[in-house]
């Protein structure tokens, strides 16, 4: 079970990573003579970034984009990489963080799963708000302002979200209608999921369930992401609290009482809900799916959250600051934001609006306009960032296992997590 929990955490983290090719180190690369070098630290190859580099260099022959890849496992002869492991993840985090603190970081850094708070506190990243204000050619109004604001740390925007996803619950509308289930996502709790599951089985049959393939470690990880700003405040841990223990207890009750099961299943049609969110405009054209805000511990609906699929930080000590900014602007251009290789919802809202217009014009017999309007509303209201420090989440999930198995109490486990996270944050 421990291996399953660790793998779930890695899979979730990897889904949010975007990357690219290259393997050199140091801030200054060996660009061709006369070309300005911009280095970008990532984890592994990605077609979107590779395509962007190729097109950007064609438009800017005086700039070379050097992609630096940090993988613990080398590629095979056919160019394929082995599955990303925990060692890969830890190497990327440790190496890039150490380089940044020592002043040897790449010009651009893929910030997914890196300790963003530490980078900001140590003033390792440039403030994109300043760069946007100083650049008359950049039209900030083209982008989702709520996502940019929600991505800020304090008053500064230190990471640029190239793409994002809404952090929501998906509901099977046909099954909800069959079981006569209605959900008030502004007030529902995880405890109420038990009641929904019971009603579902009474109305639809014992083989139906509220969720499938939802493991306790995954649920805890999801909770930490949704509440990270309360669990870690200004570098101080808050896990030894009723806030965290209440969630631990609700998760354990969901599994102890059989509402959720720690097992894999392929009976997706028999699941009422899923934690999948909204990550592509095309999902708006599916009348069989409804989207809801996530349940909370106490029913205090927190609004629609979002996760960034590709976010970049700019080294505050970069010697190619302007060139790096030009590349980021290119990633946000209509051309690259419309790329089929971009994972997630484009930050460029004009690209999303164009896709919605195409869906509305499709004559496929579905109530596209109504569904799309509902999704537009969710996109405009999303503002709460659902992200966490990978190491903090790893510590919590590791210690949480002892509580789920009954070996330790909620109080003991929350104190252990508090102490370990505090030690990590103080490093």
C-alpha positions in Angstrom: 0.0 0.0 0.0 2.9 2.3 0.7 4.2 1.9 -2.8 0.7 2.6 -4.2 0.5 5.8 -2.2 3.9 7.0 -3.3 3.1 6.2 -6.9 -0.2 8.1 -6.8 1.7 11.2 -5.5 4.3 10.9 -8.3 1.6 10.4 -11.0 -0.3 13.5 -9.8 2.9 15.6 -9.7 4.1 14.3 -13.1 0.7 15.2 -14.7 1.4 18.8 -13.8 5.0 18.8 -15.2 5.8 20.0 -18.7 9.3 19.7 -20.0 11.9 19.6 -22.8 15.2 18.3 -24.1 18.8 19.1 -23.3 21.4 18.2 -20.7 23.9 21.1 -20.1 24.5 22.8 -16.8 25.3 26.4 -15.8 23.5 29.6 -16.6 25.6 30.5 -19.7 25.3 27.9 -22.6 27.5 27.4 -25.6 25.2 29.3 -28.0 26.6 30.0 -31.5 28.7 33.1 -31.8 26.6 36.2 -31.9 23.5 34.6 -30.4 22.2 35.4 -27.0 21.6 32.3 -24.9 18.5 31.7 -22.8 18.5 28.5 -20.7 15.4 26.8 -19.4 15.5 24.1 -16.6 12.9 21.4 -17.0 12.4 17.8 -16.1 11.8 15.8 -19.3 11.0 16.2 -23.0 7.7 17.8 -24.1 6.6 18.4 -27.7 4.9 21.7 -26.9 8.1 23.3 -25.6 10.3 21.8 -28.3 8.0 23.1 -31.0 7.9 26.5 -29.3 11.7 26.7 -29.2 12.0 25.8 -32.9 9.5 28.4 -34.0 10.8 31.1 -31.7 14.4 30.7 -32.9 13.2 30.9 -36.5 11.6 34.3 -35.6 14.6 35.4 -33.5 17.8 34.1 -35.1 19.8 36.2 -32.6 18.5 34.2 -29.6 19.2 30.5 -28.7 16.9 28.7 -26.3 18.9 26.0 -24.4 16.7 23.3 -22.8 18.2 21.7 -19.8 16.7 18.4 -18.7 17.1 16.9 -15.2 16.4 13.2 -15.3 17.8 10.6 -12.9 17.4 7.9 -15.6 19.1 8.3 -18.9 17.2 7.9 -22.2 17.4 4.6 -24.2 18.9 4.4 -27.7 15.5 5.1 -29.3 15.2 8.3 -27.3 12.5 7.1 -25.0 12.8 7.8 -21.3 12.0 5.4 -18.5 9.0 6.1 -16.3 9.6 9.1 -14.0 10.4 7.8 -10.5 10.5 9.4 -7.1 14.3 9.7 -7.6 13.7 11.7 -10.8 11.4 14.1 -9.0 13.7 14.5 -6.0 16.7 15.1 -8.2 14.9 17.8 -10.2 13.7 19.6 -7.1 17.0 19.4 -5.2 19.3 20.3 -8.1 17.3 23.2 -9.4 16.6 24.6 -5.9 20.3 24.3 -5.0 21.4 26.0 -8.3 18.9 28.9 -7.7 20.1 29.5 -4.1 23.7 29.4 -5.2 23.1 31.9 -8.0 23.7 29.4 -10.8 20.1 28.7 -12.0 18.9 28.7 -15.6 17.4 31.8 -16.9 13.9 30.2 -16.9 12.8 27.5 -14.5 9.8 25.2 -14.8 8.3 25.8 -11.3 5.9 22.8 -11.1 6.6 21.0 -7.9 9.4 23.3 -6.9 9.1 25.1 -3.5 7.8 28.4 -4.9 7.5 30.0 -1.4 11.2 29.5 -0.8 12.1 30.9 -4.2 10.0 34.0 -3.6 11.2 34.5 0.0 14.8 34.4 -1.1 14.1 36.8 -4.0 15.2 34.3 -6.6 12.5 35.1 -9.1 11.7 38.2 -11.1 8.3 39.9 -10.7 6.3 39.5 -13.9 3.9 42.3 -12.9 6.9 44.7 -13.3 7.8 43.2 -16.7 4.2 43.4 -18.0 3.9 47.0 -16.8 7.1 48.0 -18.5 6.2 46.4 -21.8 3.7 48.4 -23.9 3.5 45.6 -26.5 2.1 43.2 -24.0 -1.7 43.2 -23.8 -2.5 41.8 -20.4 -6.3 42.0 -21.0 -6.0 39.1 -23.5 -5.5 36.7 -20.6 -7.5 35.4 -17.7 -7.0 38.1 -15.1 -8.3 35.9 -12.3 -5.8 33.2 -13.0 -2.9 35.7 -13.1 -4.1 37.3 -9.8 -4.6 33.9 -8.2 -1.1 32.9 -9.2 0.4 35.8 -7.2 2.5 35.5 -4.1 1.5 38.6 -2.1 1.4 41.5 -4.6 3.9 40.0 -7.0 3.5 37.5 -9.9 6.6 35.4 -9.7 5.5 32.4 -11.9 3.7 32.7 -15.2 1.0 30.1 -15.8 1.1 29.2 -19.4 -1.8 26.8 -19.1 -4.1 25.7 -16.2 -7.0 23.5 -15.3 -10.1 24.0 -13.1 -9.9 22.0 -9.9 -13.4 20.5 -9.8 -15.4 17.4 -9.3 -17.0 15.8 -12.4 -20.5 14.4 -12.1 -22.2 11.8 -14.2 -25.5 13.6 -15.1 -27.3 10.5 -16.4 -26.6 8.6 -13.1 -27.5 11.6 -11.0 -30.8 11.8 -12.8 -31.4 8.0 -12.4 -30.7 8.2 -8.7 -32.5 11.5 -8.2 -29.4 13.1 -6.7 -28.9 16.8 -6.4 -25.7 18.5 -5.2 -25.4 21.9 -3.7 -21.7 22.4 -4.3 -21.6 25.6 -2.3 -22.2 23.8 1.0 -21.5 20.1 0.6 -18.9 18.3 2.8 -17.0 15.1 2.5 -19.1 13.7 5.2 -22.2 14.2 3.0 -20.5 12.1 0.3 -21.4 9.1 2.5 -25.1 10.1 2.3 -24.9 10.6 -1.4 -23.3 7.1 -1.8 -26.0 5.5 0.3 -28.8 7.1 -1.7 -27.0 6.2 -5.0 -26.9 2.5 -4.0 -30.5 2.5 -2.9 -31.8 4.1 -6.1 -29.4 2.6 -8.7 -28.1 -0.6 -7.1 -25.4 -1.9 -4.8 -22.8 -2.0 -7.6 -22.8 1.8 -7.9 -20.4 4.0 -5.9 -19.7 7.7 -5.3 -16.1 7.4 -6.5 -13.8 4.8 -8.0 -10.0 4.7 -8.1 -9.8 7.2 -5.3 -7.2 6.2 -2.7 -6.7 7.7 0.7 -3.3 9.1 -0.1 -4.6 10.8 -3.2 -7.5 12.3 -1.3 -5.2 13.7 1.3 -2.9 15.1 -1.4 -5.9 16.8 -3.0 -7.0 18.2 0.3 -3.5 19.6 1.0 -3.4 21.3 -2.4 -6.8 22.8 -1.9 -5.9 24.1 1.6 -2.1 24.7 1.4 -2.3 28.4 2.2 -3.9 27.5 5.5 -1.6 24.6 6.2 1.6 26.5 5.4 1.5 30.2 6.2 4.5 32.4 5.6 6.9 29.5 6.1 5.2 28.2 9.2 3.5 24.8 9.3 0.0 24.4 10.6 -0.6 20.6 10.5 -0.8 20.1 14.3 -4.3 21.7 14.1 -8.0 20.7 14.2 -8.2 21.9 10.6 -5.9 19.1 9.5 -7.0 16.5 11.9 -10.7 17.0 10.9 -9.8 16.2 7.3 -7.8 13.1 8.4 -10.7 11.8 10.3 -13.2 12.4 7.5 -11.0 10.6 5.1 -10.5 7.6 7.4 -14.3 7.4 8.0 -15.0 7.3 4.2 -12.8 4.2 3.9 -13.7 2.5 7.2 -17.4 2.8 6.5 -17.0 1.5 2.9 -18.0 4.6 1.1 -14.6 4.6 -0.7 -12.3 1.6 -1.3 -8.6 1.4 -1.7 -8.8 -0.6 -5.0 -8.7 -0.1 -8.7 -11.8 -0.5 -10.9 -12.7 -0.1 -14.5 -16.4 0.3 -13.9 -16.4 4.0 -14.7 -20.0 4.0 -15.7 -21.0 3.0 -12.2 -19.2 5.9 -10.5 -21.3 9.0 -9.8 -18.3 11.4 -9.3 -14.6 11.7 -10.2 -11.8 14.1 -9.3 -10.8 15.1 -12.8 -11.5 18.8 -13.1 -11.8 20.7 -16.4 -8.6 20.8 -18.4 -9.7 21.3 -22.0 -12.3 23.5 -23.8 -13.6 20.4 -25.6 -14.9 19.1 -22.3 -17.6 21.8 -22.4 -19.3 19.9 -25.2 -20.3 16.8 -23.1 -23.8 17.0 -21.7 -23.2 13.8 -19.8 -20.8 15.6 -17.4 -21.5 18.3 -14.8 -18.9 20.2 -12.9 -19.0 21.0 -9.2 -16.8 22.7 -6.6 -15.1 20.3 -4.4 -16.6 19.2 -1.0 -14.9 20.8 2.1 -14.6 19.6 5.6 -17.0 22.0 7.2 -19.2 23.0 4.2 -17.6 26.4 3.7 -17.5 26.4 -0.1 -14.3 28.0 -1.3 -15.2 28.6 -4.9 -13.6 27.2 -8.0 -9.9 26.4 -7.6 -7.3 26.0 -10.4 -4.1 24.2 -11.0 -1.3 25.3 -13.3 -0.1 22.7 -15.8 2.9 24.7 -17.0 4.3 27.6 -15.0 7.7 29.3 -15.5 9.8 31.5 -13.2 12.4 33.9 -14.4 15.7 33.9 -12.6 16.1 37.3 -10.9 19.8 37.2 -11.7 19.4 36.2 -15.3 21.8 37.9 -17.8 19.2 37.3 -20.5 16.2 38.8 -18.8 14.7 40.6 -21.8 15.2 37.6 -24.2 13.7 35.3 -21.6 10.6 37.5 -21.4 10.3 37.6 -25.2 10.2 33.8 -25.1 7.5 33.7 -22.4 5.4 36.2 -24.5 5.8 33.8 -27.4 4.5 30.9 -25.3 1.4 33.1 -24.5 0.9 34.1 -28.2 -2.2 33.0 -30.1 -0.1 30.6 -32.2 1.4 28.7 -29.3 -1.7 28.9 -27.0 -3.7 27.2 -29.8 -1.2 24.4 -30.1 -2.7 20.9 -29.8 0.4 19.9 -27.8 -0.4 22.4 -25.0 -1.7 20.5 -22.0 -4.5 22.3 -20.2 -6.6 25.4 -20.7 -4.7 28.2 -22.5 -4.2 31.3 -20.4 -5.0 33.3 -23.5 -8.7 33.6 -23.3 -9.2 34.7 -26.9 -7.9 31.2 -27.9 -10.4 29.6 -25.5 -13.3 31.8 -26.8 -12.5 30.8 -30.4 -12.6 27.1 -29.4 -15.9 27.6 -27.7 -17.3 29.3 -30.7 -16.3 26.4 -32.9 -18.0 24.0 -30.4 -21.2 26.1 -30.5 -21.3 25.9 -34.3 -21.0 22.1 -34.3 -24.4 20.5 -35.1 -24.1 17.4 -33.0 -27.5 17.5 -31.2 -26.0 18.5 -27.8 -27.0 21.6 -25.7 -23.5 23.0 -26.3 -24.4 26.7 -25.7 -25.8 26.1 -22.2 -23.0 23.9 -21.1 -20.3 26.3 -22.5 -21.9 29.3 -20.8 -21.8 27.4 -17.5 -18.1 26.6 -18.1 -17.3 30.2 -19.0 -18.8 31.2 -15.7 -16.6 28.7 -13.9 -13.5 29.9 -15.8 -14.2 33.6 -14.9 -14.7 32.9 -11.2 -11.8 30.5 -10.6 -9.3 32.3 -8.4 -8.0 30.0 -5.6 -4.7 28.3 -6.5 -4.7 24.5 -5.7 -1.0 23.7 -5.4 1.5 22.6 -2.8 5.1 21.9 -2.1 5.9 18.3 -3.3 8.1 17.6 -0.3 5.5 18.8 2.2 2.8 16.6 0.6 5.2 13.6 0.5 5.9 13.9 4.2 2.2 14.2 5.0 1.2 11.1 2.9 4.0 9.0 4.4 3.0 9.7 8.0 -0.7 9.5 7.2 -0.4 5.8 6.4 0.1 5.0 10.1 -3.2 6.7 11.0 -5.1 4.9 8.2 -3.8 1.6 9.4 -4.7 2.3 13.0 -1.1 2.2 14.3 -1.2 5.9 15.4 -3.8 8.4 16.5 -4.7 11.5 14.5 -3.0 13.6 17.2 0.3 11.6 17.0 0.4 11.7 13.2 -0.4 15.4 13.0 2.4 16.2 15.4 4.9 14.1 13.5 3.9 15.8 10.2 4.1 19.2 11.9 7.7 18.5 13.2 9.0 17.1 9.9 7.5 19.8 7.7 8.8 22.5 10.1 12.3 21.0 9.8 12.0 21.0 6.0 10.7 24.6 5.8 13.6 25.8 8.0 16.3 24.2 5.8 
